[in-house]
Amino acid sequence: MNKVKITADAILAIIRGIFADNDVNPVIDTPGAPKQWIGKRLQEILNVEYFTFKHRPIDTERVIADILAEKGSSSQLAALNTGFCLLYLGELDRLYSKDVDMIGLDATLEYWIQTSKVKLLEQLVEDCNIALSGIRLPVQLGGETRKAVVIFDRPNVIEVREGTSFGECAQVEITVALLLYPDVVSYSDYVVSFTMINETTGEPYQQAVPLSSFAVVNTMTQKGVPYISNLAKVGNVNLSNANSFVLVFDGYNNPFINMVADWTMQKETGDNNQILEMTVTRAGVDYTHEVVISDHQINVNADTNNETHTLKLVTRGLI
């Protein structure tokens, strides 16, 4: 595995990619928001020029010239709505290994922005942490792909100044922690869902299961056969194979979990060959199986105060 170089520009590119996602760049339609914000995306309202120490912020004259070139008309007031943000790197810890390239680092976003927009920064940080929770994000560092866990700290207002060229402005710092992993398939790359029927509309939909763990086993049935040129030596051939799946999850109030729990709790089992259509998504690729329940165990523990399900499924054969 090739090692990666960490630069402020590379980290800024990762963060700006996160900010461009629609989940963290919503259209503002909140009641009570300024009228000039309604219908615009959050990043458009913030109007921030991001830079590192290698690239200084552009001046007001250049901002106006760029707007003139893009829109054909402008005024000096347009530049006064601009904010600036400097990104610089903090501590960096690298795991030194021949095979594994793992890095933990801190970066700081130092904003100079109008005080009326500080609440937008708070919304941005919260939306980022919700969207990225439990996810290893694919990122590019040079020509190498890595997985990154990204956590934003709350905005910290360092100073507020009145009467600046940009009005009343605040200096706001946001610390970002990044953990860079090798490009491997992880928990966040797996989604297991089942086809359910909406009781109101009768339409099918996919219900994901919040897994604690997931295992799949492909079991081969083998037979020993002799070598054609040496009958005293025996090899093996696979005659058939079967798939089995083990899902472990907590007892959330989830339509699928409630359904299989209801089947297990009933006095009479009903149809033991009830077909479930299961879709396993691994790294963006879907695998669909028709399965039946082989074993379902429910444990309720006093120490954890919740129920835990262990559900074993096998692919359904012909009857």
ZISUL-V130999 format. One record per residue. N is the residue number from 1. OMEGA is omega in whole degrees, 0 to 359 (* if undefined). Layout:
# ZISUL-V130999
n/omega
N/OMEGA
N/OMEGA
This chain:
# ZISUL-V130999
n/omega
1/179
2/177
3/181
4/175
5/181
6/176
7/179
8/180
9/180
10/179
11/177
12/178
13/178
14/184
15/179
16/175
17/176
18/182
19/183
20/181
21/183
22/179
23/180
24/177
25/187
26/172
27/182
28/177
29/183
30/176
31/180
32/177
33/178
34/184
35/182
36/178
37/188
38/179
39/179
40/177
41/186
42/182
43/178
44/180
45/178
46/175
47/186
48/172
49/181
50/180
51/173
52/181
53/179
54/185
55/182
56/178
57/179
58/182
59/184
60/181
61/180
62/178
63/180
64/180
65/179
66/179
67/177
68/181
69/183
70/188
71/179
72/178
73/180
74/173
75/179
76/180
77/181
78/181
79/183
80/179
81/182
82/171
83/180
84/179
85/176
86/172
87/173
88/185
89/175
90/182
91/179
92/177
93/181
94/175
95/183
96/182
97/179
98/188
99/189
100/179
101/183
102/187
103/171
104/182
105/175
106/173
107/180
108/172
109/181
110/184
111/166
112/194
113/179
114/184
115/180
116/183
117/182
118/179
119/176
120/176
121/178
122/178
123/180
124/181
125/181
126/180
127/178
128/182
129/177
130/182
131/186
132/184
133/177
134/184
135/168
136/188
137/175
138/180
139/177
140/174
141/188
142/177
143/184
144/176
145/176
146/172
147/185
148/167
149/186
150/180
151/179
152/173
153/183
154/176
155/181
156/181
157/183
158/186
159/174
160/179
161/177
162/174
163/175
164/179
165/182
166/182
167/177
168/186
169/179
170/170
171/187
172/178
173/175
174/178
175/180
176/177
177/179
178/174
179/185
180/181
181/168
182/181
183/180
184/177
185/187
186/179
187/183
188/178
189/182
190/170
191/176
192/182
193/181
194/178
195/179
196/179
197/177
198/184
199/182
200/185
201/184
202/181
203/177
204/175
205/181
206/178
207/179
208/179
209/178
210/190
211/165
212/175
213/182
214/179
215/175
216/181
217/175
218/186
219/179
220/171
221/188
222/176
223/178
224/178
225/182
226/172
227/181
228/182
229/181
230/186
231/179
232/180
233/185
234/170
235/181
236/172
237/177
238/180
239/181
240/176
241/180
242/179
243/171
244/185
245/177
246/179
247/175
248/182
249/177
250/185
251/178
252/175
253/187
254/184
255/180
256/181
257/178
258/181
259/182
260/175
261/178
262/178
263/183
264/184
265/183
266/179
267/178
268/187
269/182
270/182
271/179
272/182
273/177
274/185
275/172
276/176
277/184
278/176
279/176
280/177
281/179
282/179
283/176
284/179
285/183
286/175
287/184
288/180
289/168
290/188
291/171
292/181
293/176
294/182
295/178
296/181
297/178
298/177
299/176
300/187
301/179
302/185
303/179
304/175
305/176
306/179
307/180
308/181
309/169
310/187
311/177
312/181
313/177
314/178
315/185
316/177
317/178
318/177
319/*
